[in-house]
Amino acid sequence: MTSELKRQNRIVAVSLTEIGENHIKAGIPNQDAVGVDFMNDDFVLAVSDGVGSCKKSEYGSSKAVTICIDLFKEVSKDKIKQDETILISEILRRWQIAFGDDCNEYCATLQTIMKFGNKAYLISLGDGFVAITSEGMKIISPDDKKTFTNETKCLSKSLGVEDFWTKCFDLDTNMNYTAIACTDGVSNAITQGSELDFVEEIERGITSERLESELKDFMADISNYSFDDKTLGVVKYERQSR
């Protein structure tokens, strides 16, 4: 398991990724990617899961995360307008250009959150989920589980802007909040329908000082029955120390 802790003012971010046992046995690399970055009190969190049937999907997922971080920086510096349609269009355009006609060998899902001032943008494509809770306020991306195993929307040559789910809303920055993004290796290990309870428990029950250790314990526990790659990113804002 690889984990990283970052702090910015009153925000703490923890990202964790672990290769699945099934991939170790098959000699396949970890196809997940995760990234977090800050600009003052704003942040971007992104996770991506390379589609297993695609030959180079670990590069596709890594590129998706890099694109989200680059876009966040450009919007923060007013180089790109802060608009959800523009964000999605740029993610898709840049990813497709990066891999050209061969991009279907690099397919990947994407879950990302970007915060600019009091505006939060949630963007979801494929399985896994992105969510945020804040003292009773709850938002989560819709369930993308399909009838057939491994069937999910993903970054690809034929994908369109309309295939993304997105939500833009006002976030009260005077309140505590927790944002999370995870791949399906994590979401499939959480009881369906209790995902927001999981996020709220992190918001209300785990202090920033204990966040990394608690998430490591959680990842170690689900590794006993989730054999896919597992990747989780959490950004937690505490208005005041507890």
C-alpha positions, 0 to 999 in steps of 0.5 A, spaced: 500 500 500 502 506 498 499 512 502 501 520 502 499 525 506 498 533 505 496 539 509 494 546 506 492 551 512 486 547 515 485 542 509 488 535 510 488 530 504 490 523 504 491 518 498 492 511 498 492 506 493 494 498 493 495 493 487 490 488 487 491 480 489 488 478 482 493 483 479 499 481 482 497 473 481 496 475 473 503 480 473 499 486 471 501 493 474 496 497 479 492 500 473 489 506 478 491 513 479 490 518 484 492 525 485 491 531 490 493 538 489 492 545 493 491 552 491 490 556 497 484 553 500 482 550 494 483 543 492 483 538 486 482 531 488 482 525 482 482 518 482 482 514 475 481 506 474 484 503 468 480 498 464 482 491 465 481 489 458 485 495 455 493 494 454 495 500 456 490 503 461 495 504 467 497 510 462 490 512 461 488 513 468 495 516 470 494 521 464 486 523 467 489 525 473 494 529 471 489 533 466 485 534 472 490 537 476 493 541 470 486 544 469 485 546 476 491 550 476 489 553 470 482 555 472 485 557 479 490 562 475 484 565 471 487 561 464 480 557 463 473 559 465 470 556 471 465 552 468 463 545 469 461 544 461 468 547 460 472 543 465 468 536 462 470 538 455 477 540 456 478 533 460 475 529 454 479 533 449 486 533 452 485 526 454 483 524 447 489 528 444 494 525 448 493 518 446 490 519 439 487 514 434 490 509 439 486 512 445 481 505 446 488 502 448 488 507 454 481 507 457 480 509 464 474 511 469 474 518 472 472 521 479 474 528 481 472 534 485 475 541 484 473 547 489 474 554 487 472 559 493 465 557 495 464 553 488 465 545 488 465 541 482 463 534 482 465 530 476 464 522 475 465 517 469 464 510 470 464 506 476 467 508 483 464 514 486 465 521 488 462 524 494 462 530 499 458 531 506 458 537 510 454 538 517 448 534 514 449 536 506 450 530 502 452 529 495 454 523 491 455 521 484 450 516 481 451 508 482 454 506 475 454 498 476 452 495 470 448 488 469 455 485 466 461 485 470 467 490 468 461 494 464 462 501 465 463 508 462 470 510 461 474 515 457 475 512 450 475 515 443 467 515 442 466 518 449 462 524 449 461 530 454 454 528 455 456 521 458 459 525 464 455 526 470 457 533 474 454 537 479 456 544 481 454 547 488 455 552 493 459 549 499 459 553 505 466 554 507 464 556 514 462 549 516 466 542 516 466 538 510 469 531 507 470 530 500 472 523 497 473 519 491 474 512 490 475 507 484 470 501 484 475 496 488 474 501 494 466 502 492 465 495 491 467 493 498 462 498 501 455 496 503 451 498 497 447 504 499 451 506 505 456 510 501 454 517 504 454 514 511 461 512 510 463 519 508 459 522 514 463 517 519 470 520 516 467 527 517 464 527 524 468 521 527 475 521 525 480 527 526 485 530 521 490 527 526 488 520 525 485 520 518 491 517 515 492 511 520 484 510 520 484 510 512 490 505 512 486 500 517 480 501 512 484 499 506 488 493 510 481 490 512 477 491 505 484 487 502 481 481 505 475 480 500 477 486 495 482 483 490 482 488 485 486 495 485 484 499 490 484 507 490 481 512 495 482 519 496 480 524 502 480 531 503 478 533 510 476 540 512 476 542 519 473 549 521 476 548 528 480 543 532 476 538 535 
